[in-house]
Amino acid sequence: MVLAEIIRERIAAEGPISFHDFMEMALYHPQLGYYNSVQNKIGADGDFYTSANLSASFGAMIGRQIEEMWEILGRKPFTIVEYGAGTGLLCHDIMLYLKDNSDLYDCLRYCIIEKSTQMQEIEKKHLHEKVSWYDSIKDIPIINGCVLSNELVDNFAIHQVVMQDILKEVYVDYRDGFKEVLVPAKKELVDYFKTLLIQLPDGFRTEVNLELKEWTIEVSQHLKNGYVITIDYGGCSSDLYAIHRSSGTLLCYNKHQKNDNPFQLIGSQDITSHVNFTALTNWGNENGLETCGITNQTHFLTAMGIKEYHNEIINNHENNSQAKIHESYINYSLLMSMGLKFKVLIQRKGAVQKLLKGLNL
């Protein structure tokens, strides 16, 4: 049975379901959801690229930031927890960089939290030393270190809402095809906008990522001392709820092509929405995660010294001209086309207040 039929059967049995529940099934159904299917998702043969696919220098710069965090925390045993490690490339590149720091590497453990069994299998093919896998952060013993995510939270199932005199939530029905129906929004969705002091104009459509709040609480509860690095595309409330965003930010990706129709290719395309970093920092502050700072990926990588790092690679490369061409492509992709769209948020718990290099603009 295809996934669309399973969703239709649920609607026939229960009535219309929230868009949140539709998206959760489309992405994470145990056998047929997009992230649990066997198809390639990341890279040239997949549906999208991540920064880690473009260059090992991305992981190296995160490794540099982790080195500084380890120093601030007193050079003690250090745990990196990565949520949703994809193909494992970022983990591989971070570990490769940190291997040159034997004092840190000797006391390091790397824990991956991965929902998808298919992605776990891919990761385990080339990640061995010091890496272990967990179903939940709750299963990891005392965490002193850094919780890391790269392009994770944009894939949390979201609630879609539309303002029509009162706030309405989008539900999904099936009548000769999947159809949207609107119902009065539940209190927690209304309260979300009240807390952020946002008044949506009539007809405005947008997304609310309540799973992000649950994730923030969970991370804060299980991180004893250290930092949280969240890298993703999105913006602050003033951007996401500006008039030019009146149709929302939800997008689907299939074979590197974008569309805005989540009701096609169900289980075979990615579904994402922009992250509200204002909400994320607010929830962090409420739950013991102090904001160190937020910047874009371009500024973060530049502050960490990526240009000097690339120049060193070029100078040590036999084919200098070829290396320069490669560096030019990497600089454009990591620092311009992707770098300006992605935000880097760093939060702390129990760590002394100190300006981190990646936030030093």
N, C-alpha and C positions, 0 to 999 in steps of 0.2 A: 504494500500500500504506500502511495506517495504521501508526502507530508501534507500537501494541500487537502487531501481527502481526510486525513486524521483531524485536521483543524475543522473541516466542515462537519465531521461527525460530532465533535465536541460542541460546536455551535448548535447543531440540531438537538443535542441532548440538554444543553444548559441555557440556550438562548445566546444573544450577542455577548461577546467577550471584550474586555478592554483591549485597546491597542497594545498596552504593556504585555498582556498575556499572549497576544498574537506574536509580538516580536520575540518574546522569550521562547516560544515554541519554534519559531522560524530559525532562530540562531542556536538554541541549546537543547532541542529535543534529543534524547539520549542516543538515538540511532540515526535520525534523518536531519537533525538541525545542522545549519551551515558549519558551525565550529566542531561538530562531531562527525562530519562526513569525511570521506577519504580524498576528496578533491584537493588539489594544490590551491592554497589561498594567498600565499605571500611570495613576491618575486616576479620574475619575467613571465613565468608560466601560470601565475596565479591571478588574483583580482586587484591587488594593490601592493605598493612598496611601503616598507617602514624605513626610518633613517638608518637602522642597523643593517639593512640590505645594501645600502649605498656605499658604506665605508666602515672599516674597522676602527677608524679614528673617532667615530661617534661613541663607541663603547669605551675607547681609551680615555676620552674626555670625562665621561661619567666615572671611570675608574679614578681619574685624578681628583674628582670632587669627593669620591668616597675615601681616598687617602687622607684628605684634609679632615673629613668627618672623624675618621679613626684617630687622628692626632688630637682633635678637640676632646674626644671621649676618653682620652688618657691612654691610647695605644693598648687597649685591652682586647680580649677575644671579641671578634666582630662577626655579626651575622648579616648577610644580605638576603632579603626576602624579595623575590621578583614574582609579581602576579602576571600570569598569562605570558609566558616567555616566547610564544610563537614558535619559530624554528630553532630557537636556542642560540641564535647568532649573537645577540646582545650579551648574554651570559658568557659565551665563549670569548668575546672580545674584551669584556671587563676583566675576566680571569686571566687572560693572556697578558694584559697590561699589568695587573697587580702582581703577577708572578715575579716581576723584577724587584718587588719590595718584599724580601723574604721575611722580615719581621711581621708584616701584616699578613702575608700569605700563609704563614705557618699557623696563625691563630684564626684563620678565616673559615667560615662555612657558608655555602650558597644554597638557599632553599627556594625551590620553585613551586608555586601554587598554580596548578593547571587543571581546569575543568575537563578539557578535551582529552580523551584517551588517545585519539589519533595524533594530536600534537605532542603528547608525552612520548609516544613512540619515536617521532621524528627527532625530538630533543635528545632522547637517550642514545641515539646513534653516535653522537659526537660530543656529548657531555658526560664525563665520568668522574674525574678527580674532584673531590670536595663538594659535589653537587648531589642533592637529594630532593625527592618529590613528595609533595603533600597535597591532600584534598582541601585543606583549610588551614588558615593561620593559627587556628585554635590547637592544631596538632603539633605545632612547633614549640619546643621548650623555650625558656626565657630568651627574649630577643633584645639584645643590645647591638644596635647597628643601624641599618638603613632598610626601609621598605620602599621598593622601586616598582614603578609601572610605566610602561611606554605604550601609548595607544591602547589602553585597556578600557578606561571608564567611558569612552565614547560609544562602546558597544554594550553598555548596560541597557537593559530594556527600559524604555521611557514611557511616560504617559503623555499622550497628545491632548492638548486643550485648545478650545476656541472660545473667544469672548463674544457672547450674544446676549446683551443686557445683563445676564449673569454668566459666570464661567461654566462652560460645558466641557465634558470629557468625551473624547472620541472612542467609541466602541466599534467592533467589527461584527457584521452580520453576513449571512450568505443568502442571496436571492438571485439566482442565475449569475453568480459571480460574487466576489467579496465586495461588500458595501459598507460605507461608514454610516454610523448613526450617532447622534449626539444625546447625551444624558447630563443632568446637572452634576457638576464636579463634586467629588467627595471633599470633606472638610480639610483634609491634609493638603490637598492641592490648592484650595482657596487660601489656606494659611501660609503656604509657600510664598505666594505673591505679597501677602500682607507683611510677612517678615522682611522681605526684600524691599518693601515700600514701592512696589511696582503696580501701576494701574494700567492694564492693557486697554487699548482703544477697541471700539466695536469692530468685529471682524478679524481681529488679530489671532493668528494661529501660531502655536509654539509648543515646546516640549518641556517636560519636568522630569528630572532624573532623581527620583526618590531613592533608588538603589544606591546612589552615590552617598547619601546620608548614612545608610546602613553600613556601607563599606568603611566610611570614615570612622564611625563609632567602633567597628570591629578592629580596625587597624590600631586605633588609639588604645583600646583595651588590652591589646596583646603586645604592643611595643613598650618595653620597660624604659629604655633610654635610647635616644638616637633621633633619626631623621626620616622623613617621608619625602621622596622625590616623585612627583607626578608630572609626566610629560604627555601632552595631548593637544589636539586642536580645539579651539573654543575662544571664549572671551569673557569679559565682565558683563554684568547685568545691563549696563548702559549701552553696550553693543548688541547683545542678543535680543533685547526688547526694544531696539530702535525701529523706526517705521520701515526701514528698508528690509527688516527681517520679518515682515508681517505674514509671510508664508511659512515660517519656521526654518529649521536647518537640517531636517532629516534628509539623508541621501543614501542611495544604495550603490554598491560597486560590484560589477561583474566583468571579468576580463579587461580590467583597467578602463572600463566605460562607466560613467556616472548616469544614474537616473533617479527619479523621485517617486517611483512606484513600488512600494513594498509588497504588493499583492501579485507580482509576477515573479517567476523563478524562485518560488518559495523553497528555502533550504539550499539554494544554489547561488545566492548573492548575499553579500554583506549588507547590514543595515546599521547606520551610524547617525549620531547627532552631535552637535557642538556641546562642549562641556561648559557649564556656567561656573567659572572660577570664583566669582563672588560668593555664590552659594557654598562652594567647596571650602573656601577659607572661613566663612561664617560657621559652618558645621564643625570645622576643625577647632576653631577657637572655643566653641561651646563644649567640646569634648576633650580638651587637654592637649590639642596640637596647635602650638603657637606658630604663626606665620613668620618665617625667616624672610621671605621675599618672593616675588614673582617677576619673571622676565620672559622674553621670547627665546626660542632656541638659538637664533642667530647670536644674540648678545651673550647667552650662556656659553656657547661653544667658543666664541671669540675671547671671552673673559678667561676661559680655561686654557687658552693658548693653542687653539687648533691650527691657526695659520703657521705659527712657528713649528708646530709638530709636523705639518705637511712639508714645510721647507726643509726640515731635517731629513725627511724621507726622500725628497727629491735629490738632495745633495749626496745621499748615500746610494742612489739608484744608478745603475750602469747606463740605462737609456734615459738620460736626463730629459730630453724633449718629450718623450712619451709620458714620462711621469708628470711633466708640467701640464700636458693636455688632460691627464686624468685628474690632477689636482684642480684644474679649472672647472671641470664637470662637477666634481665633488663640492667645491665651494659654491657653485651656483645652486646645486640641489639642496645641500644641507643648510647653507647660510642664506639663501634667497628664496627659492620657490617653496621649500618646505619650512625653512627656518623662521620666516616671518609669520607663518600661520600657526605654528605650534608654540604653546606656552610651557614654561618650566616653573612649577610651583614647588618650593621647598618649605616644609614644616618641621618643627622640632618638638621633642618631648624629653624633658630632663637634661638636655644639653645646655651648656652655658651659652649665653647670648654672645655671638661673635659673627661678624660679617663674613659670609662664605665667598670664596673666590668667584664662583660661578654667578654670583649676584652682584659683584662689584663692578658696576657699570661706569 
